[in-house]
Amino acid sequence: MNVSIAFCHPSGQWPDTDSADPQVVVHMTSSLPETLRVRFAPSPTGFLHVGGARTALFNWLLARKFGGQFLLRIEDTDRQRSTDESTRAIFEGLEWLGLNWDEDVVYQGANVARHAADAHRLLESGAAYRDFTTPAETERLRAEAESRGDVYRFDRAQAMLSDEDVAARLAAGAPYAIRFRVPEGHTEWHDLVHERIAFPNKDIEDFVILRSDGTPVYNMAVVSDDIAMGITLVMRGDDHISNTPKQILLYRALGAHVPQFAHVPMIHGTDGKKLSKRHGATAVGDYQHQGLLPQAMLNFLALLGWSPGDDTEVMTLSQLVDKFHVEGLQKKAAVFDTKKLECMNGQPLALIPIAELAAVVAPMLEKAGLATVAELKAREAWYHGVLELLRVRARLTDEIVAQARPFFGESVEYDADAVSKQWRDAAVTADVLQATHEALAELPSWDMAAMEERLRTLAEARGISGGKIFQPLRVALVGLTVSPGIFDVLYYLGRDRALARIAAAVQYLRAG
Ligand code: GLU
């Protein structure tokens, strides 16, 4: 799709910002750059937010689909707020989701000297100038403006000094900030999501690029790093739209190629308000620890602001790579619905290859003290069989772990409701369970068809329904009224453990 818009300049021929035609217009089409280098640039000031993970995923999908590179830059220039813990959470979250990055991680804080050098380059070329205004002077100007009933606005004319004045202040060692000289005209780009976006430059004040303490501001650092990293497409949240004209002006003034931009929509809760903790967990790590599968999280994140253009809702990562395209990115805010997320989790839980599920659940079982990863590996066929039974009833891997408990360990706890419902008459139940124990113990092999036949015969002989045996038996085996099929449970518990559980129940009921 080639979108032509007003003020077009042939690509590559930039208008001179000082000429009579001073607009800056970049990227008139929605075609992707030929060499695709994208990045995810989180600030490590908290956990990995679902919105950040979504931005990372979109960038990753683009890179993987179109054979580009996906880079990771940790924007740790805010020393007060950045923490190593948060950087680790970003790595862990991306690794859990399988969003692998190319090349070494770039730490923005390590490049401050380059950011400052770029700001000085702009100073030397005249695209920026020194501002010696002290904070006290700014305060005075602000107070004056307010006393006149005006809103304070930075005024270039007040800040600009004569060459002699500048030299004198420099000689006296007066501190100064470096400000970018915003040219006249307007700045416009073709956003891959929002299409044409234009800002009149008169609304952008001459912004500081290097503070008087020598530290670069955010926009300077980002542009300097994106140039150094060879980024050709910047995809990020649309809360950054107002930074983009400033960044475009900086690229241009530095004589660098301007990347394309794609601003993806914000994420709201189901009430239409900006996503916050009120709407449920917003940290990717929380979902990981709740036992959500990374596949489900990825599928869910992908649909926050993107649509494959058909009704497909459930997609594997490779299907997402296959279907992903910027044309499916939406302008309107995306809605974060945790119910949908849980529901989506049920799909991959039921569908992913059992070995993959086994690998996710094994460390969880170990953490719960039920079995070590090594023990599970040693009994792999059995372990996979148990998972097959449990995964159809679970939406979260946590639920699998809870339901797996009876298959491990020597004893079970009897749930009070299950006891009062299924073991109402202790003497009769003990008698039925004793007969069940004898019938099963006689079986020559621990075979499901033989168990079923034997227990149905027992029910008939006693003139009771099968359920009158199976329900109390279930409580004896798992302590609950619900479980996978009773013969599956008997089979996967194994002969010794199953018979021991029934004997223990009989003893419990008779002691009662
Ligand atoms: N560090 C910024 C953030 O976390 C992202 C900057 C960018 O993508 O340009 O919002």
Boltz pocket constraint, residues with backbone or C-beta under 6 A from the ligand:
constraints:
  - pocket:
      binder: B
      contacts: [[A, 39], [A, 40], [A, 41], [A, 42], [A, 43], [A, 75], [A, 222], [A, 235], [A, 236], [A, 240]]
      max_distance: 6.0
